[in-house]
């Protein structure tokens, strides 16, 4: 005699074929139903970032001429690219655009920098795959007597898709 303890919606509601034994399929089904919702859909995007902390280039660290007046800025861009994703190149492009904005405000360098890049494949046809790469670049605009290094921090952490990238559109 088997007594059903669980509700009809429970993954344990169907009794095993023989008392005390579970089939592999039953166990697999149980794990699939019990795993967290965040793991149910497998995403094929690539994320990379400079890290959780804001970073100032070593050339500018401790420079007394970097004024106390810093203006936080954010540059968000989405690039449509084909065949590959060269994340360092896209991050550099976003940093350059942010530095141009800073210069219009009277600043000449960026400090306290942080960036993230998320790459999503959008379409595959024949030998070509297209991607959307979303770059968020945060930094503070400042003035200094030194030259801005024009290099994003932590580019060694950038992960993309190898190959020769073609930028189709900068959104």
N, C-alpha and C positions, 0 to 999 in steps of 0.2 A: 504494500500500500504506500503510495506517494502522496505527500501532503504539499500543496502549493502554498508557499509562504509569501512570495512576491506578487506584485500587481501584474495584470496582463500586459502592461506597457514596459515592464522591466526586462532587461536583457537576460535575466535569470528565469523568466516565466516558463519557458519550454523545458520540460524535463529531459534529461539525457536518455539515450537509447537504453541503457541498462543502469540500474541504481549504482551511484558512486563513480561512474565513468563519464568523462566528457570527451567529445570528439574534438579534434584539432580545429575544425571549422567553428564549433561552438565557442571555443576559447578565443579564436581570432575575432569572431563576431562580438564577443563580450568586450574585448579590448577596443575595438573600433567604436562601440557605443559609449564607452566610458572615457575615452580620451578627450582632452579639453577642446572646445570649439575652435580656438585659435590655431590648432594644428590640423583641422579637418581639410582645409584647402592648401595645397602645396603651392607656394608662390615661386615664380622663377625670376624674381628681380634680384639685383645686386645692389647692396648698400655699402658705402664706404664714407668715412669721415676723418677729420683731423683729430677727433677725440672729444671728450666732454668738456675739456678745459679750453679757455681762450688762451692763445699763444701770441706772444710778441717776438718778432724776429730778434735773434741774439745781437745783431748790430744795433738795434734800438733799445734793448733792455738796459735799464739803468742810466739812460741818456738824460741828463738834467735839462736839456733843451726841449724834450718832449713835454709840452705844457700840461698843466692840470686840466685844461679845458679839452675834453674829448667828446666827440659827438658820435653816438652809436648809429651805425648804418646797417642796412640789410639789402642784399641784392639777391633776388630770386629769378631764376631763368630756367626755361625748358628748351632743350635742344632736340631737334629731330635729326637723327644721324643714320647712316647706312653702313652695313658690312662690319663695323667694329665700333668700339667706344673707347676713346682715348681720354679717360677721366682727368689726368693731369692737365691736358690741353684745355678742357672745358672749364676746369677750376681756375686756371690762369686767366682765361677769357672773362670769367665772372669777376675775378679780383681786379682786373684792369678796368672793367666798367665801373666797379665800385670806387676805385681810386680816382677815376675821372669825375665822378660825382663829388668826392671829397675835395678835389681841387677846385671845383666851382664854388665850394663853400669856404675857400681860403686855407684849407689844410694841404699838407704836402706829403703825408705818409699815413699808413694804416697800422694800427696797433691792436692788441687784444683780438686777434683773428681766430675764426673758427669756420669750417665749411663742412657740408654734407653733400653727397651725391647719390641719387637713387636712379638706377637704370632698369627700364622695363622693355622687353621685346614687344614690338607692336605688330609686326607682320613678317612672314617669310614667303618668298616666292622665288622659285628656281634657286639660283645661287646667291640671292640677296636677302638679307634680314634687315629690317629697320628697327630702330630703338628710339625711345624717348628717355632723355637723361635730364633729370631735374636737379639743379644745383642751387643750394642756398649758401650764401657767403655772408657771414657776419663779421664786422670789424668796427673799430672806432677811428674816426678821422682825427688827426692831430697835426701839430706843427713841430718841426724839428730842424736843427741845423744840419743834420745828416741827410744823405740821399736815401729815399725809400728803396728797400732791397728788391722790390718787384717780384718777390717769390712767395707763393703761398706756403704756409707751414705744413709740415707732416705729409708732403706729397707721396712719400714712400708707402703710406697707408691706402693710397688710391687703388681701387680694383675696378677693372672694366672688362671689355671683350677684346682680345687680341686681334690684330689685323690693321688694315689701312682704313681709317675712318673718313667718311665723307659727311660734312655737315650739310644737311638739306635745308634746315630752317632754324633760325634763332627766334624763339617765341617770347 
